[in-house]
């Protein structure tokens, strides 16, 4: 398979996103979901390609920053439409990507490590929306440990994104 041009996908998604670029579900959020997902994948062995694609597609079809029940399924369909045009992955990888996008707001966990890693990558960026990640609502053991560490260290909402960069991965 060809290497994936993530910047090209990011540009495509940003161009077709109806929300403002400064939206809490926009490009900055996608960047942090990718960062969180890659951190988790390094710890737990989740599929990094799926995690990176999830970061770009999961909120790509939101109509607003509030309640948008169908944005996950729309993001999954966009990923389906762009497969073979913007990127190539195996059938197994695509099934995980599609499921992660489709269900990221309706399922707490699936038991499939890569999908659950995608869920936690998104949840670890909840502070941007005013919510501290709840360890009990995380889907992976490492996501739970990070959320628990955030609570124990009393990390503020505004500092959460920077704080994640300072975590000693060996301590998890």
C-alpha positions in Angstrom: 0.0 0.0 0.0 1.1 3.6 -0.7 2.1 5.9 2.1 -0.8 8.0 3.4 -0.5 11.8 2.9 -2.1 12.9 6.1 -1.6 16.5 5.4 -3.5 16.2 2.1 -6.4 14.5 4.0 -6.3 17.2 6.7 -6.5 19.9 4.0 -9.4 18.1 2.3 -11.3 17.7 5.5 -10.7 21.3 6.6 -11.8 22.5 3.1 -15.1 20.5 3.4 -15.8 21.2 7.1 -18.7 23.5 7.6 -17.6 24.7 11.0 -15.3 27.7 11.6 -11.6 26.8 11.7 -11.5 27.8 15.3 -14.4 25.4 16.3 -13.8 23.2 19.3 -14.3 20.3 16.9 -12.0 21.7 14.2 -8.4 21.4 13.0 -6.8 22.1 16.4 -8.9 19.3 18.0 -8.0 16.9 15.2 -4.3 17.6 15.9 -4.7 16.8 19.6 -6.8 13.7 19.0 -4.0 12.5 16.7 -1.3 13.3 19.3 -3.3 11.6 22.1 -4.0 8.6 19.9 -0.4 8.2 18.9 0.7 8.4 22.5 -1.8 5.7 23.5 -0.9 3.6 20.5 2.8 3.7 21.5 1.8 2.4 24.9 -0.8 -0.2 23.9 0.1 -1.3 20.3 -3.1 0.1 18.6 -3.0 0.6 14.9 -1.4 4.0 14.4 -2.8 4.4 10.8 -6.4 3.9 12.0 -5.8 6.3 15.0 -4.5 9.0 12.7 -7.3 8.7 10.2 -9.9 8.7 13.0 -8.5 12.0 14.2 -9.2 13.5 10.8 -12.5 12.0 10.0 -14.4 11.6 13.4 -15.7 15.2 13.6 -15.3 16.1 9.9 -19.0 16.2 9.2 -20.3 18.1 12.2 -22.9 20.7 11.6 -22.4 22.5 14.9 -20.3 22.5 18.1 -23.3 21.4 20.2 -25.5 18.4 19.9 -25.1 16.7 16.5 -26.2 13.1 17.0 -25.4 11.9 13.4 -21.9 13.5 13.0 -20.1 10.2 13.7 -22.0 8.2 11.0 -21.5 11.1 8.6 -17.8 11.1 9.3 -17.6 7.4 8.8 -19.3 7.8 5.5 -16.9 10.5 4.4 -14.0 8.1 5.3 -15.7 5.4 3.2 -16.2 7.8 0.3 -12.5 8.9 0.4 -11.0 5.5 0.7 -9.2 4.7 -2.5 -9.1 8.4 -3.4 -7.2 10.0 -0.5 -5.9 6.9 1.2 -5.6 3.1 1.1 -5.9 0.8 4.1 -6.6 -2.9 4.5 -10.2 -4.0 4.9 -9.6 -4.7 8.6 -8.2 -1.2 9.2 -11.1 0.3 7.3 -13.6 -1.6 9.4 -12.0 -0.3 12.6 -11.9 3.3 11.2 -15.5 3.2 10.1 -16.7 1.7 13.4 -14.6 4.2 15.5 -16.0 7.2 13.6 -19.5 5.9 13.5 -19.7 5.0 17.2 -17.4 7.4 19.0 -20.2 9.2 20.7 -22.6 6.3 21.2 -20.4 3.6 22.6 -18.2 3.8 25.7 -16.0 0.9 24.6 -16.0 -2.0 22.1 -13.3 -4.4 23.4 -11.3 -3.8 20.2 -8.1 -2.1 21.2 -7.6 0.2 18.2 -11.3 1.4 18.3 -11.1 2.0 22.0 -7.9 3.9 21.6 -9.6 6.2 19.1 -12.4 6.8 21.6 -9.9 7.6 24.4 -7.8 9.9 22.1 -10.9 12.0 21.6 -12.0 11.9 25.3 -8.5 13.0 26.4 -9.2 16.3 24.6 -12.5 16.9 26.4 -11.0 19.7 28.5 -11.2 22.0 25.4 -15.0 21.7 25.8 -15.0 22.3 29.6 -14.9 18.7 30.8 -12.1 16.8 32.7 -11.7 13.3 31.4 -13.4 10.8 33.7 -11.2 7.7 34.3 -14.4 5.5 34.6 -15.5 6.5 31.1 -12.2 5.7 29.4 -12.1 2.7 27.1 -8.4 1.6 27.5 -6.3 0.9 30.5 -3.7 3.6 29.5 -6.5 6.1 28.8 -7.8 5.4 32.3 -4.4 5.9 33.8 -3.9 9.2 32.1 -7.3 10.5 33.1 -6.7 9.3 36.7 -3.3 10.9 36.8 -4.9 14.2 35.6 -7.4 14.1 38.5 -4.7 13.2 41.0 -2.5 16.1 39.8 -5.5 18.4 39.6 -4.6 19.5 36.1 -6.8 22.4 35.0 -8.9 22.5 31.9 -6.7 25.1 30.3 -3.5 23.2 31.1 -4.6 19.7 30.1 -3.3 19.7 26.5 0.1 20.9 27.5 0.2 18.6 30.6 -0.3 15.5 28.4 3.0 16.3 26.7 4.8 16.1 30.0 3.6 12.7 31.1 6.4 10.2 31.7 5.2 7.3 29.6 7.3 4.9 31.7 5.2 5.7 34.7 2.1 4.4 33.0 
